[in-house]
Amino acid sequence: SGPVEVLYWGSFSAELGEAEQEIITRFNESQDEVVVEYQFQGSYEETGQKLTAALAARQAPDVALLSDVWWFKFYLAN
């Protein structure tokens, strides 16, 4: 009942952040089965730290954009 909701944490700012938000807006407007909620979390470092805390609290987003350094840390930690 209703669209699938996806929470996405992003890390891009300035022009890249604006472009990312535009892509998400276009995606959401293009169909009605999935809705992406975009939340800017700050730099890669800030996003990685917030994701670590969110995982510990079992309140992580569905998708998070991380740098290669951060995703590799999560990969090594399973």
C-alpha positions as CSV (number, residue, x, y, z in Angstrom):
1,S,0.0,0.0,0.0
2,G,1.7,3.1,-1.2
3,P,5.2,3.7,-2.6
4,V,8.4,2.1,-1.2
5,E,10.2,4.8,0.8
6,V,14.0,4.9,0.6
7,L,16.1,7.0,3.0
8,Y,19.3,8.2,1.3
9,W,22.1,10.0,3.1
10,G,24.3,12.0,0.8
11,S,27.6,13.7,1.2
12,F,27.9,16.0,-1.8
13,S,27.7,19.7,-1.4
14,A,27.7,22.8,-3.6
15,E,27.1,22.1,-7.3
16,L,27.4,18.3,-6.9
17,G,24.8,18.4,-4.1
18,E,22.5,20.4,-6.2
19,A,22.9,18.0,-9.1
20,E,22.3,15.0,-6.8
21,Q,19.1,16.6,-5.4
22,E,17.9,17.4,-9.0
23,I,18.4,13.7,-10.0
24,I,16.4,12.6,-7.0
25,T,13.7,15.1,-7.7
26,R,13.4,13.9,-11.3
27,F,13.4,10.3,-10.2
28,N,10.6,10.9,-7.7
29,E,8.6,12.8,-10.3
30,S,9.1,10.1,-13.0
31,Q,7.2,7.4,-11.2
32,D,5.1,6.6,-8.2
33,E,6.4,3.2,-6.9
34,V,9.5,4.4,-5.1
35,V,10.1,7.7,-3.2
36,V,13.7,8.6,-2.3
37,E,14.0,10.9,0.7
38,Y,17.4,12.7,0.4
39,Q,19.2,13.9,3.5
40,F,22.5,15.7,3.3
41,Q,24.7,14.5,6.2
42,G,27.8,16.7,5.7
43,S,31.3,15.6,4.5
44,Y,32.3,12.0,3.9
45,E,33.8,12.0,7.4
46,E,30.7,13.3,9.0
47,T,28.5,10.9,7.1
48,G,30.7,8.0,8.1
49,Q,30.5,8.9,11.7
50,K,26.8,9.5,11.6
51,L,26.3,6.1,9.9
52,T,28.4,4.4,12.5
53,A,26.2,5.9,15.3
54,A,23.0,5.1,13.3
55,L,24.0,1.4,12.9
56,A,24.7,1.1,16.6
57,A,21.3,2.6,17.3
58,R,19.7,0.3,14.6
59,Q,18.4,3.4,12.8
60,A,20.5,3.4,9.7
61,P,19.3,4.8,6.4
62,D,18.6,2.5,3.5
63,V,21.4,3.9,1.4
64,A,24.4,6.1,2.3
65,L,27.1,7.7,0.1
66,L,30.5,7.1,1.6
67,S,34.1,7.7,0.4
68,D,36.3,4.7,-0.5
69,V,38.0,5.0,2.9
70,W,34.7,4.8,4.8
71,W,33.0,2.0,2.9
72,F,36.2,-0.1,3.1
73,K,36.1,0.4,6.9
74,F,32.5,-0.9,7.0
75,Y,33.4,-3.8,4.7
76,L,36.3,-4.9,6.9
77,A,34.1,-4.7,10.0
78,N,31.4,-6.8,8.2
